[in-house]
Amino acid sequence: MSSSHKTLKNRGPRTNIVHSGRHPDENHGFVNPPVYHASTIFYPSYEALQDKNARYVYGRRGTPTMEALEEAVSALEGGYGAKICPSGLSAITTMLLSFLKAGDHLLVTDSTYRPTRSFCDHVLKGLGIETTYYDPLIGGDIASLFKDNTKLVYTESPGSQTMEVQDIPAIAEAAHARGILVSTDNTWSGGHYFKAFEHGCDISVQAGTKYIVGHSDAMLGTITVSEDHWERLDRYWQLIGSCAGPDDIYLGQRGLRTLDVRLERHMKNTMEIASWLTERAEVAHVMYPALPSDPGHEIWKRDYTGASGLFSFVLKPVAEEAVAAFFNALEFFGMGYSWGGYESLAVPFDPTSYRTATEWPHEGAGVRLHIGLEDTDDLKADLDRAFGALKAST
């Protein structure tokens, strides 16, 4: 923990994004923290080696480069401290392994990121940890699912692919009344538009690969916790041996500095495209919490200060050949996984085979879009061309 985090805590979120984790006075005046490539770190004496009282002891356990991003992410999220992992999934799994043990019960939103579900169903199950999936819209009624051994509620809002907005304050109130921790996957907001700790969360994870890195060129994950849980996270993170590379950490630092302005443009572009899609005859349903027509809009408006570039929509039912024609006609929208970079993306989805607590009510194909920083007229023209190909194939 750096003392500068305390001085930044009462400043505006944009100021935190720009200044947290940077200490030019300690680095010969250089604006950006230096990149340390390190494994072995020399101790100044035998006594220091025996006592292990040096500030840095081994490259995996911390460097000035890593520490700078930890401080910046902690300030961004409004937590006490943060740890950096080599991917978003690594952050999720490291967090779960840090706060759960054999015999515990875990509650996970049915709308979660699919690799999270796979980890729970295979690895945690094998370790004797039980997972129950719950309706993401359950709110405070989640109390009905608590068991004597429930230790953690895992939220993700909006939901992966399906965009349900969870009432996290109501969930947190119910959980904390029973001494149960609440964590959230906060990737969609970038940690900027939703302040997890102000809304009752104890733990926030992000796939830093997305909006923190912001340029589709590095893998990164972050875990941020409140003060009560810092010691446990720090201990288990070290035991698990999770370690991101210094160059990826540097790219995370660099990307984070422009997070506010990038998210603002992502939101502006996405509102325009999502609104446009609601008027398309080919579209049955648009899922974007910032739209007044979205079922989660009121909770989003209450808890969030903005929206990012990821959303979904459902096509009216057509043959798979027509869906394929739609995707194959796209030019500016790349077909590829991940999101959060400057480029627009499109992928199909169908959650019917893996949701267990809720049913997917739509018949048509799901389409997840990430709206990048391109001109929206070009993106609309690209989608219009793809809809034309869809029609031609029906």
N, C-alpha and C positions, 0 to 999 in steps of 0.2 A: 504494500500500500504506500502510495506517495502522498506527502503532505499537501501537494498542490491540488489533489482531488478535493480537499476540504475548502480551499480558497475558491475553487471553481463551482462549488456546489450551488451557490446562490446566484450564479450568473445565468444568463439566458441559454437555452439549449443550443442555439447556433454558435454562441461563443465557446461553449464546451466542446463542440465538434471541431472547431478550429484550433483551440489552444490546449486541450487536455492531452497529457502524455508528451508534450514538447517542453524541453528545458534547454534552450539555446545557451544559457549562461553556463551550463555544465558541459557543453560540447563546442567550445571555441566559437560560439556565436552562430553555428550552423542552424538554419531554420528547422530542418528535419532531423529526427533522431538517427544516429548512425546505424548501419547494419553490421552486426557482429556475427561472423561465422565461427561457431565455437563448439568444441566438444570438451577437451581438456582445459582446465583453468588452473594456473599455478597459484600455490599458496606461498605467502611470504616467508614462512618459517615452519619448523617441525611442530611447534606448539599450536600454530594456527591450523595446521593439517589435522592434528589430533582433536582439537576442539571444534573444528568445522564452523568457525565463527566468522568466516569471510562472507561478504555480501553475496557473492556469486560462487557457487561450489562446483557446478558441472553444467555443461551447455544445455542438456535436456531439462534441467530444473530451473533455468531462468537466465536470461541475458538482458542487458539494457534495451535491446531491440524488442524482446518479448514484453518486458516490463512496461515499455512505452505504450504498446497497444493495449495491454491489460488495463492500464490506467485510463486510456481514452475510452475503451468500451465500458468500463465501470461508470465513468462520468456520463456517457451517452445514455446508458440504461437507468442511471440513478440508483445503482446498487452500491454495496460496500467494496466488493472486489470481484475480479474476473479472471478466468483462466482461458488460455488459447489452446485449441485442438486442431488437428490437421484436416478436419472436414466437419461439415454440419452433422452428419451421422455420428461421427466420433464424439462430438460434443453431447449429443443426445444419449448415446450409450454410456459415455463416461459419467454423465450426470446420474443416470438410472443406477448404475453400479455403485456410485458413491453413496446414494441415499436409500438403497434397498438391500435386504439380505434374505436368506432362505427363510421361508415361512411368512413373508410379508405379502400383503395384498395391494395391488396397484389398480387405479382407475384411469382409463385412457379414453379420450374422445374418439368416437367412431369415425370421425372425419380426419383422423391424423394422417400425416405423411406415411406412405405405405411402408418404407423401410423401417420406420419406428415400430409399426405393427409386426413386421417380420421378426425384429429383434425380440419383442415381447413374447411372441408365439413360439419361438425356437430357443433362443439363448436364456431368457429369463425363466421360461417354463422349465428348462433343463436344470436351472439352479434352484428350483423349488419356490419360485416367486409367481404368484397367481395374478393374472391380468383379467379385468372385466372391462369391456367396452361399453360406453354409455352414449346416449343421445346427446349430441353437442348442444342442443337447445334446452337441456334439462334445468339449467339454472340452479337455484337453491334446493330444488327437489333432489339433488344429488345425494343429500343426506340419507335418503332411503336406500342407497346402495352401499353405505359404509358398513364395514365389518369391524370386529374387535381388532383385527390385524391390518386394517387399511392404514398405510403409511404415507401415500402420495397420490395426489390427483394431478394428472397430466392434461393440460389444455393446449389447444392450438387454434388461434383465432386470427383471421377467418380460417375455416377449415381447408385443408389441402384439396385442391380441385373443386370442391363443392361450396366453398365460401361461406359456410355458416358462421355467424358472429356469436361468440359465447358470452354469456353474462358472467364474466370472470369475478367481479366483486361479490356477486351473490354466491358463487361457488366457493370463493375464498372464505367468506363469512361462515358458511356451513362447515367447511373443512377445519378452519381454525378453532371452531367451537369444540371440535373433537381432538384437537392436537395433531391434525393431519396437515402435511405440507402441500403446497400448491406450486406447480411449475408450469411454464408456458413456453411454447415455441413461438418466439416473437419475430421471426424472420420477415413476415409480410410487412410489418411496420418499420423494419430496419432498426428497431429499438428507439426510433425517433418520434414516430407518430402514436405510439402506445407506450406509456410509462408503466411497465409491469408492476413495479414495487409500489407505486402510488395506488394501484388498483388491487392490492392484496396478495400479489405473488411473492413467494419466497425465493424462487429460482427462475431465471430467464435464460433460455438457450437460443442461439441463432446459427443458421448456416451463413457464416460470414462470407462464404463463397458468393452469396447473392448481392445484397445491397452494400455491405461494408466494403468488399472488394470492388464491386460495381463495374468491372470491365471484362468479365468472363475469362480471366487469365490466371486465377489462383484458387486453390481449395483452402478453406478455413472454417473453423467453428469456434464459437464462444460460449462460455458458461459464466453467468453473473449471479451472485447470491447476495442476500442481506447479511448483516454482520453476524447474526446468530449461527449461520451455517458456513461461514468462511473457513473455519479451522477444519471442518470435516471435508469440505471440497478440496482444500489445499492438500490435505493428507492423502486422500484417495487419488487425486489427480497425479500426484507424484508416484504412488504405488502402481497405478495402471501404466505409467510410462508414456502417456500421450504427449506428443511433441511435434509442433508444426515447424517447418523449415524457415530460416531467417528471411529468405527472399519473399516467400509467400506472406510472412508477417509484415514485411515492408510494404508489399502491395496492398495489404489490408489497411495499413496506416495511411497510405497515399489516397486510397479510395475513400476512406472515411471522411477526409477533410472536405470533400465536395458532396457529402451525403445529402445535405439539406437542399441544395440547388438541383441535384439530380432527381430526388424524390418529388420535388415541386413540379418539375417538367414531366416526369412519369405520370403524376396524378393529373395534370392538365391534359396531356395527350389521351390518357385512358378514359377520363370523363367524356371526352369528345367521341372517342371510338365506341365506348359502351353505350352512350346515348344514341348514337347513330345506329347501332345494331338493334336496339329496341324497336326501330321502325322498319326493320327488314322483314319481308314476308317469309323468308326462309328460316327465321329464327323463332323458336318457341319460347325461350326463356333466357334472360341475361342475369348473371349473378355477380354483382359488384356492390359492396356495401355502401359506397358513396352515392349510389343512385337512390333518390327518394322512394322509388318503387320497390327497392330490395327489402325483403322481410327483416333483415338485420340492420336496417338503416338507423333506427332510433337508438339502438345500443351503440352502434358505431359513432353516431353523432355525439352521444353522451361521453364516451370513453376515449375516442381517438381525436387527434388534431389534424389528421390528413389520411390519405389513402395512397397506396402504391400502384404499381403498374401491372399487377397480376389479377386476372379475373377469368371467369368462364362463361360460356353460353351453351345452350342446347339447340341443336338443329331440329327442325320438324322432321318426322320420320321419313327417311329415304333409304334406298338400297346402299349396301356398303360400297358398291362401285361408284356411286355418286359422292359419298364421303371421301373416297380416295381421290376422285377427280378434283374435289374442292382443295384438298391439301396439295396435290401435285401441281395445281395451277398457281400456288403462291410463289412470289418472287422475293419480296422484302421480308416476309415472315419466314424465318428458318425453322425447320423441323428439328428440334433437339431439346434435350432435357436440361435441367437447371433453369435459372432465370435471374433477373436482377442486373444484367449487363445493359449496355447502351443499345443493344439490338432487339428487334421484335422477334418473338418466337410463337409457334403454334404447335400443339400436340393434341391428339385425340385422347379421350379417356372414357371409361365405363366402370364405375365403382360397384356394380351389382354383385360381382363375384367375391368381393372381400369385405364388404360392410356386414356386420353381424348384429348390431343393436338397432339399426334403422334400415329402412328400405329406400332405395333410390326410385323416386316416383316418375321419372321421365322416360319416355320411350325412344326419343331420338338420340343421336350420337352427341356426346359431350365434347366440347372444344375448349381447351385452356389456352388463353393468349397471355403473353407478356408484351406490353406495349413499350417500345423503346423510345429513343430520342429523335426518331425520324420526323419528317413533315407529315402531319396527319392526313393531308390530302393524298399523299402517295400511299399511305397505309389503307385509306378507304378505297382508293382505286385498286389496290392489290386484292383486298377482300371482295370488292365488287366483281373483279375478274374471276375470282375463285367461285363466287356464287353463280356466275354465269356458266362456269364449267360444271358445277353441280347440277344446274337445271338441264344442261345439254345431255347429261348422263342419265336423267330420269325418264 
